[in-house]
Amino acid sequence: MDERFFEKFIPHLGFSYISKQQSNNSNVLKFVGGLDLGVLYQQFYIVVFLNQEKITLEEMLFVRNEMSKNIDKGLIIANAIITREAKKNSRKKNEVPIDFIDYNELKKRTNEFEH
């Protein structure tokens, strides 16, 4: 899975608006996406980690620290496992929540996307 794949895949997740952001790391893709839920609109900061075996607390905190104040939610996508520590800290009180699409979920959603 490469950059072009994710540029097509992310809108498939239901985002009505996607904007690719600048990244200084060729293994990290960054997007801002809008999800229109009718009466509610949520803005997501989406980070795709390419060529990574696991997502640790360090990667999760990297995403949280890069979010601007107008972001409602974070989303990390990786063809990797997510450590227990990263999952636990993704929902801290008074912090923007971060969701994950890990190896298993990505595999499932990719199959849906391709069919």
RAWORA-V316517 format. One record per residue. N is the residue number from 1. PSI is psi in whole degrees, -180 to 180 (none if undefined). OMEGA is omega as a letter, one per 20 degrees, with the letter a starting at -180 (NA if undefined). Layout:
# RAWORA-V316517
n & psi & omega
N & PSI & OMEGA
N & PSI & OMEGA
This chain:
# RAWORA-V316517
n & psi & omega
1 & 129 & a
2 & -175 & a
3 & -44 & a
4 & -38 & r
5 & -50 & a
6 & -30 & r
7 & -29 & r
8 & -33 & a
9 & -41 & a
10 & -45 & r
11 & -29 & r
12 & -22 & r
13 & -4 & r
14 & 3 & a
15 & 133 & r
16 & -14 & a
17 & 132 & r
18 & 133 & r
19 & 122 & r
20 & 137 & a
21 & 160 & r
22 & 137 & r
23 & 135 & r
24 & -2 & a
25 & 123 & a
26 & -13 & r
27 & 8 & a
28 & 123 & r
29 & 140 & a
30 & 137 & r
31 & 156 & r
32 & 130 & a
33 & 146 & r
34 & 136 & r
35 & 112 & a
36 & 112 & a
37 & 28 & r
38 & -92 & a
39 & -7 & a
40 & 137 & r
41 & 126 & r
42 & 138 & r
43 & 129 & a
44 & 145 & r
45 & 116 & a
46 & 126 & r
47 & 127 & r
48 & 122 & r
49 & 117 & r
50 & 148 & r
51 & 43 & a
52 & 133 & a
53 & -33 & r
54 & 152 & r
55 & 119 & a
56 & 179 & r
57 & -37 & a
58 & -45 & r
59 & -39 & r
60 & -43 & r
61 & -34 & r
62 & -47 & r
63 & -47 & a
64 & -41 & a
65 & -22 & a
66 & -10 & a
67 & 139 & r
68 & 170 & a
69 & -21 & a
70 & 11 & r
71 & 133 & r
72 & -27 & a
73 & 150 & r
74 & 155 & r
75 & 123 & r
76 & 127 & r
77 & 128 & r
78 & 140 & r
79 & 63 & a
80 & 173 & r
81 & 154 & r
82 & 126 & a
83 & 155 & r
84 & -40 & a
85 & -40 & r
86 & -44 & r
87 & -45 & a
88 & -42 & a
89 & -2 & a
90 & -11 & a
91 & 52 & r
92 & 145 & r
93 & 137 & r
94 & 19 & r
95 & 152 & r
96 & 127 & a
97 & 150 & r
98 & 127 & r
99 & 164 & a
100 & 145 & r
101 & 105 & a
102 & -172 & a
103 & -52 & a
104 & -45 & a
105 & -38 & r
106 & -41 & r
107 & -45 & r
108 & -49 & a
109 & -32 & r
110 & -41 & r
111 & -43 & r
112 & -41 & a
113 & -40 & a
114 & -12 & a
115 & none & NA
